[in-house]
Amino acid sequence: MNLKITGLHMEVTEAIKTYVTEKMERISRHHDGVISTTVTLSVEKLQQKAAAQVHLAGKDLHIETAEADMYAAIDTLVDKLDRAIKQHKEKQQH
């Protein structure tokens, strides 16, 4: 899986890159068809936003979250992404 992490209106530190990479490993374990993932982290006033664009074999997913803390936003993003990928995998099996 190719993983690209970008920041809008913020600098993405090594700690955040490592955190996102570790969390995204969970996604690749659940579905083998993940081709590439682009994670965009941004700050707008008091909101920390995380968005992911995931290219699967046959489908693209776009998930966004907003929280008061960047790490919480990343956690929420990965949870939503995990559910969406599981749902897509179940649809493929039927």
Residue, then its C-alpha position, 0 to 999 in steps of 0.5 A: m500500500n502506498l501511503k502519502i501524508t500531507g498537511l494543509h496549514m500545518e507542518v506534519t511532524e515525524a511523530i504524526k507521520t509515524y502515528v498515521t502509518e501505524k494506524m493505517e497498517r490496521i486497514s491494510r490487514h483487513h483488505d488486500g485490495v488497498i492500492s494507495t491512500t492519501v491522508t490530508l491533515s489540516v487545521e481550521k480555527l479550532q478544528q483539527k481535520a483529517a481526511a483520507q482518500v483510499h483507492l481500492a481495487g474497483k472503488d475509491l473511498h473518501i472519509e473526513t473527520a474533525e475533532a478538537d485534537m489531531y490524534a483524536a481526528i486520526d483515530t476517528l478517521v481510521d475507525k470510519l475508514d475501517r468500517a467502510i472498507k469492511q462494508h465494501k469487502e462484504k459487498q464484494q463477497h456477496 
